[in-house]
């Protein structure tokens, strides 16, 4: 059987969270959005040195650019300040050339980077760019494999092309389901649902843990192998793969009430909660033998926090809904109290420990998911609004 909690045990329940905690943290993160929007003039914020706050940017957005846009859309919605909307519009327009990128990670780019603006502020530009991104993504679908392959331009994957899959890509189905609702095109829904169902076979283990990647024959669709290219070994449970599995299937159920999506999301969330450290903040890989003397990953933990808040509305029983809400609050509090600086920087995000890339940094997606979570906890956003 796979490793359980390694002696770390379940989290200890603390005192009820004060709304002041969420408001103060949100204020700090808004200040960081201001600092970022004023300092980044080229490219998209990617990852930052937590000591200086200086951003390393990606010229065209890599796979992460949409998360910065989403922070601007959220800030515009919650504050009403025009500068945030102007920034969101500016960076959303910068995403437009990525419509034709041969990468499945257009799901991240255009869901967070554009759909968020359509949902929260009814932006015509955001809707236009999001629909273009959805159509571009759908065009890469392989009906024999019933999957959207990584594509030749897929960022950071160890193996790319027409026969590779990642659990990260399940969330992209939400882009297609939103586009289906916006256009009525049933093909978009069919692709999204089949892609997510196929990735249950590719990436979901029977015990609720998630494998990051799979290879398949693009001619027959047959799965050839499973592997975890960013984890400590091929069979490990890399924390961010687990987190992507949770948010991906939670989003899919949010948009398409297929019971299997909720089953996978809850199973993966339950596995996370059973294996996370007592302080709630995950190590970079659950199977690293160096635990606890190894890197944390606040970005994976923030992804799960936002997902648990959604599952606290979507879970099938009142008991599970309460459990997920309590866990989300405790996890968010741990991130805020121990890893969010006075300047609003979320530290100790572990981008890619295997190659030493930004192993203890601020990561734009980690910041986004904590920002989203704080909006929910502060009562400024419904959990399933995005």
N, C-alpha and C positions, 0 to 999 in steps of 0.2 A: 504494500500500500504506500501511497505517497506520504511524505512527511507531514505531520500535523503542525502543532503550534511551537514545537521545539522548546517547550518549557516556558514560553512567554505567556501563555494563557489568555483568557478573555480580558477585555478591557475592564478596568475598574470604573464604575459609574461615579461621576463627580457631582458637584452641586449643580442645580439648574442654571442654565446659561442666562446671563443678563442681556437684555436687548442693547444695553450700552456697549457691550463687547462688539456686537455686530456693527453698530453705527460707527464706532471709533475705527474699527478695521476698514470699513467701507470708505470712511473719510481718508484714511491713509492711502488706500489703493487709488482713490480718485486723484489724490495729489500726484501719485506715480503716473497715472494716465496723463495728467497735465504736463509733467516733466518730460515724458516720452514724446507726446505730441509736439512739443516745442523743440525738442532736441533732434529728433529723427527727421531728416529732410530727404534722404535717399533710401530707397528700398523699404523693407518691412522689419520691425523689431523681431529678433530671432531668439537670442539668449543674451544675458547680461552678467557682468561681473558684479556680484553682490556687494563688494567693498566700495566700488566707485559708482555703480549704477549705469556704467557705460554699456550701450547696446552693441552687440555684433548684429549686423543686419543681413538680410537675404535680398538680393537685387530684385527678384521677381516673386518673392513670397514663399519659395520652397514649398513645404507642405504645411507651414505654420502661419502664413500670413493672415489667413482669415480670422485667426483668434484675436489679433490686434484690432481688426475692423470691428469684431463683435464687442470688444471692450468699449470702443467708441460708440457703437450703437446703444449699448446698455447705458453708458454714461449720459448720452443724449436723452434717452427715455426717462431716466430716473431724476435728472436734474433740470431738464428743459433748456440747458445752456446751448447756445447756437454753435459754439466752437467745436463741441463734440460731434454734432451732426455734420458740420463742415469737414472735419477730419474723416469721419466715417464715409462720407460721399467721395472724398478725394482718394482714399485708399481702396474703396470699392471699384472706382473707375480704373485704378491701377491693376486690379485683378483681371480685367477684361481680356487681355492677351492670353491668359492661362486657359481660356476655354478650349483651346486646341492642343494643350499639352497632353502627351500620351502618358498620363499617370492617373491611376485610380484615386489618388489623394486629392483630386478635384472635389471629392466629396467633402473633405474638411474645408478646403478653400472656399467653396461657394455656399455651403450650408451656413457656416459661421460667418463668413465674410459678407454674404449678401442676403440669404434667407432671413437672417436675424433682423436686418433692416426692414425687410418687407413685413415681417411679423410684428415688430415692435413699433415702427413709425410709418408703416404703409408707404415706404419710399418707392416711387416708380422706378428710379434708377436701380435700386437694389433688386427689385422684382425682375427687371430686364436682364441684369447681369446673372442673377441666380438661374433664370430659365435657360439662358445660353449655356451656363455651366452644366446644368442638368442634362441638356440635350447632348452636349459634348461627351459627358461621362457615359450616357446611355449608348452612344454609338460604339463604344468599345466592348459591349457585351458579347460574350461567347455563348450562344444558345446550346452548344454541345456540352459544355461544362456547366451551364447554368450559373455562370459567375462572371464578374467583372475582373479581369486579370490586372496585375499590378501595372503593366505597361512598360515600355522601354525607357521612359523618363522617370519612373517611380523613385522618389528621393530616398536615399539611405538604405534601401533593401539590399541584402547581400546577393540575392538573385532577383533579376527583374525580367520582364518580358511577358509573353502570352501564356505561360504555363506556371505562373506563381501567384500565390494568394496570401493575404495577411488578414488577421482578425481586425486590424485597424480600419479596414475598409467597410466593415458592416455598417458603421455609422453613415457612410455615404448613401446607403439606401434611403435614409431620411430625406436627403436632398431630392431624390427621385419621387418619393411619396408626396412631398410638398408640391413638387412640380405637377404631379398627377392631379392633385386637388386644384391647382391653379389653372390647369389646361383641360382636364378631363381626358387626357390621353391614356388609355388603359395599358399601353405597352410600358409606360414608365412604372406603373405599379407592378406589373408582372415581373419586370427585371429586378426591381428592388426586393420583392418577396422571394423570388427564386435565388437571388444572390445571397440573401441572409440565411435562407434555409440550407443552402449548400455549405455555407461556412460553419454550420453546426457540425456537419461531418468533418470538415477540414480542421476545425480548431477547438471544439468543445469536448473536453474529456468527460468521462462518465462520473467522476467525483466532483465536478463543478469547476475544476481548474481549467485554465485556458492555455492552449499552445499557440504561439505567435503566428506561425507560418505553415504553408503546405505547398507542395509541388503537384501539378496535375498534367496529364497529357492533353494538350489543347485540341487534338483531333478527336479523342474519344471522351474526354472529361474525366477519365479514371484518376483517382488520387494515387500519387506515387510515393509520397513520404510526408511526414510532419517534422517540423524542426523549429527551434527557437534561436534565431540568428543573433539577437541582441542579448540573450540571457547568458548565464554562466556556462551552460551546456545545452545541447540540442533538446534534452527532455526536461529542462527546468521550467519553472513558472516564473517568468519575468514579470515584475510587478506591473509594468505598463501594459503588457499584453492582457493581463487579468483585468486591468482597469478599462482598456479599450473594449474588451468583451462585454463588460458590464454596461458601459454607456451605449455601446452599439446596439445591443439587444433591448435595452431599456428604451432607446429612441425608436427602434423599430416597432415595439409594442405601443409606444405612445402614438405613433402615426397609423399603425395597422394592427388591430387587435387580434393578432394571430397568437393563440395560447402558447405555442412552442417558443415564441420569442420571450414571453414573460417567464416561462419555465427556465430558459437558459439564463436570463438576466438575474432572476432570484437565486438560482443555483450558484452562479458565479459570485454574486454578492455575499451569499451565505458562506461560501468557501473563503472569500476575502476576510470576512469578519471572524471566522474561526482560526485564521492563520496570521492575522495582523498582530504586531506587537501590542503590549498592554497600553502603550501610549498612543496607539491608533495610527502612527505614521510609519508607512511600510519601508522596509529595506528594498534596495533596487531589484533584488531577485530573491524570491522566497527560499531558494535552495542554495544560497551562498553559504558554504561551510564556515565562513568568517563571521557570520552574524554572532554577536551584535557589533563587532568591530569592522563594519563595512559601511558603505554609503547608504543613506536614506534616499527616498525619491518622493519629495513633496508633490511633484507634478502628478504622479500616478495617484497619490492620496487625494489630491484635489479633484481629479476626474471622478473618483469613487464618491467623494462627498456630494458632488452635484448629482450623481446618479442615484444615490441613496435618498436624496430629497425628492426625486421623481418617483422612486419606488415607494416612498411613503404615501404617495397618492394612488399608485397603480397596483400595489400588491393585493392579493386576493382576500386577505383576512385582516381584521382590525389589529390582531396581535402582531402580525408581520409589519403592518404599517407603523405601529408604535415603535417596534424594534428598529426599523430602518430610520425613522425620524430621530430617535435617541442616538443611534450610532452616528448619523450625519452631524448632529449638533456637537457631539463629543469630538468627532474628527475635525470639524471646522475649528472648534475651540483650541485643539492641540496645534493646528497649523498657525492660527492667529497668535497664540500666546508664546509659542516656541520658535517660530520660523518667519513671522512677518515683521519686518523691521519698522522703526518709526517712519521711515521714508516710503513705506508701502511696498517694499521689495520682498517677494516670497523666496527665501533662500533654500539651499539644499535640494534643488531639482537636479536629478541625475539624467542627463541627456543620453549618453552612450558610454558606460563605464568600460566596456571592452576595448574601446579605442582611445579612452581618455578624453573624450569630447565633452566639455562643460559638465563635469561630474558633480559639481556642487554649486550650481548657478541658478539664477533666475531664468526660468523658461517661460516663453510667452503663453504657451497653452496651460501651464500650471497656474499662472497668474489669472488667465481667463476663467478657468473653472472655479477657482476660489472666489473671484469677483462675482461670477454668476451665483454661486452658493450664498454669498453674503447678501446679495440682492433678495434672494428668497428668504433668508433668515431674518432680514430686516423688514420684511413685508412689502418690498417694492416690486416683486416679481412673483408670479405664480410658478410653481415648480415645473409645470409642463407647458409653459408659455413659449419656450424656445425648444 
